[in-house]
């Protein structure tokens, strides 16, 4: 199992455009790290973000601050 994925892989997984995925990573909406010149997304952090976003929708929370 991969520990990190590329922005392109995240865009495909989430069904969003590559530009939108880069924008989300650059603004901190998607947790990211730089490895050399590449921006990579830790899979565990992405999973936690998605779980939190599901809770926001289901429980009426306002944000996912714990990330």
N, C-alpha and C positions, 0 to 999 in steps of 0.2 A: 504494500500500500504506500502511496506517495505521501510524504509529509507536507509538501508544498505543491501548488499548481500555478500555472501561468495565468495572466490576465485573460488571455484568449480562452483558456479552458474554463475559467470562471464565467466569462461572458456566455459561453455555450451552455454551461450547466444551468445558469439562471435565465437563459433566454433573453438576454439583453445585448445591445450592440457593444462592440469592442470599445468604441469611444466612451460610451456610458460607463463601462466597467473601469476604464482608466480614470474617468472623472470621479467615480465613487472611491477608488483607491487613493487618489490624490487628495481628496477632501476628508479622508478618514472614515467614510461610511462603510467601507470594506477594509478590514485590517490587512495591512500589507507590510512586507519587508523588502529591502533592496539587497540583492545578492549580486555584487558587481554592478553592472548597468541594468540588470533585469529586475523588474518588480514582480515579486512572488507573493502568493497568498497562502498562509498556513492553513491546511485543511481543517485542523482542529478549531482554529479561531473562526473560520467560516461556518463550520457546523454549529458552534456556540452562538454565533450571530443569528443564524437562521432559526435556531431553537428559541432564542429570545424574541425575535420578530414574531414568531408564531404565538408566543405568550402575550405579546402586546395586543395582538388582534383578538385573542381569546379571553384575556382577563382584564382588558381595559387599562393596562399599564400605559404610561405615556412615552417612556423611552427604554432603551437597553443600555443603561449606564454601567452595568457591571463589566463591560468589555474594555 
